[in-house]
Amino acid sequence: MKDCKLYDAEYRLMDLVWQLEPVNSTALAKRCTELFGWNKSTAFNLIRKLSGRGFLRNEQATVTTLVGREDVMRYESRAVVEKSFGGSLPAFVAAFLNGRKLTGEETEQLRKMIEEAGDE
């Protein structure tokens, strides 16, 4: 799996591009100023950095994503499980639930996911 690690500012920019794409780079920088208080140069530096890392494409002043939101979320989720729980998905689920009750619908959705992901 591609290294999809994003730092907070990078994720904020990516989130905005996912919402607006395709988006003009100048218009994107302006939105970043409005929403995040960033200087224009900060937005353009992040666009350049994320383009260099293969997350974004900036052609003819139009910015689009090359990596989907789901890919980033999957990478981040796996990184949390690996870092905090030694890769143990059951330990992660136990910590996540920690006394929380699942609805019948949630239980059924999880059961289906487990069955689909299982070896058998």
matplotlib code that plots the C-alpha trace (Angstrom):
import matplotlib.pyplot as plt

x = [0.0, 1.3, 2.5, -0.6, 0.5, -0.7, 0.1, -2.8, -2.3, -1.9, -5.0, -7.0, -5.8, -6.6, -10.0, -10.8, -9.6, -11.7, -14.7, -14.0, -12.1, -11.3, -10.4, -8.3, -5.1, -5.6, -9.2, -8.0, -5.4, -8.0, -10.3, -7.4, -6.9, -10.7, -11.0, -7.6, -6.0, -3.1, -1.0, -1.2, 2.3, 1.5, -1.3, 0.9, 3.8, 1.5, 0.0, 3.6, 4.7, 1.6, 2.0, 5.6, 4.5, 1.9, -1.2, -2.2, -1.9, -1.6, -1.8, -2.6, -3.6, -6.2, -5.7, -7.1, -6.5, -4.5, -5.2, -8.7, -10.0, -10.7, -7.1, -5.9, -8.4, -7.4, -3.7, -4.3, -6.5, -3.9, -1.2, -3.1, -3.8, -0.1, 1.3, -1.0, -2.1, 0.9, -1.2, -3.9, -7.3, -9.1, -7.2, -8.2, -11.8, -11.9, -10.3, -12.7, -15.8, -14.7, -18.2, -20.0, -23.0, -23.5, -26.9, -28.3, -27.5, -23.9, -23.5, -24.8, -22.7, -19.5, -20.5, -20.8, -17.4, -15.7, -17.3, -16.2, -12.6, -12.2, -10.1, -13.1]
y = [0.0, 3.5, 5.6, 7.8, 9.6, 13.1, 15.7, 17.9, 20.8, 18.4, 16.6, 19.9, 20.8, 17.4, 17.5, 20.8, 19.5, 16.3, 18.6, 21.1, 19.2, 20.1, 23.5, 26.4, 26.7, 30.4, 29.8, 27.0, 29.2, 31.9, 29.3, 28.2, 31.8, 32.1, 28.8, 28.3, 31.7, 30.6, 32.8, 32.3, 31.0, 28.4, 26.9, 26.9, 25.3, 22.5, 22.0, 21.7, 19.4, 17.1, 17.1, 16.0, 13.1, 12.0, 13.1, 16.0, 17.0, 20.7, 21.1, 24.4, 25.9, 23.1, 21.0, 17.4, 14.5, 11.4, 9.6, 9.0, 9.8, 6.1, 5.2, 7.8, 6.7, 3.0, 3.8, 5.9, 3.3, 0.5, 2.8, 3.3, -0.4, -1.2, 1.6, 1.4, -2.3, -4.1, -4.9, -6.7, -5.9, -7.7, -5.5, -2.4, -3.4, -4.2, -0.8, 1.0, -0.7, -0.5, -0.8, 0.7, -1.4, -2.0, -1.7, -4.7, -3.1, -2.4, -6.0, -7.3, -5.0, -6.1, -9.7, -9.4, -7.6, -10.3, -13.1, -11.4, -10.8, -14.3, -17.1, -19.5]
z = [0.0, -0.9, 2.0, 2.5, 5.6, 5.8, 8.4, 9.7, 7.3, 4.4, 5.3, 5.6, 2.1, 0.7, 2.3, 0.6, -2.8, -2.4, -1.9, -4.7, -7.4, -10.1, -8.6, -9.8, -7.7, -7.1, -6.0, -3.7, -2.1, -1.5, 0.1, 2.3, 3.4, 4.2, 6.0, 7.6, 7.7, 5.6, 3.5, -0.3, -0.2, 2.4, 0.2, -2.9, -1.0, 0.2, -3.3, -4.6, -1.8, -2.2, -6.0, -5.5, -3.2, -5.7, -3.8, -6.1, -9.8, -10.6, -14.3, -16.0, -12.6, -12.0, -8.9, -8.7, -6.4, -7.3, -4.0, -2.8, 0.7, 1.3, 0.6, 3.1, 5.7, 5.2, 5.6, 8.7, 10.3, 9.7, 11.0, 14.3, 14.7, 14.0, 16.2, 19.2, 19.2, 17.7, 14.6, 16.6, 15.2, 18.0, 20.6, 18.7, 18.5, 22.2, 23.1, 20.7, 22.2, 25.8, 27.3, 24.3, 23.1, 19.4, 17.7, 16.0, 12.6, 13.6, 14.8, 11.5, 9.4, 11.4, 11.1, 7.3, 7.1, 9.1, 7.0, 3.8, 5.1, 6.6, 5.1, 4.8]

ax = plt.figure().add_subplot(projection="3d")
ax.plot(x, y, z, "-o")
ax.set_aspect("equal")
plt.show()
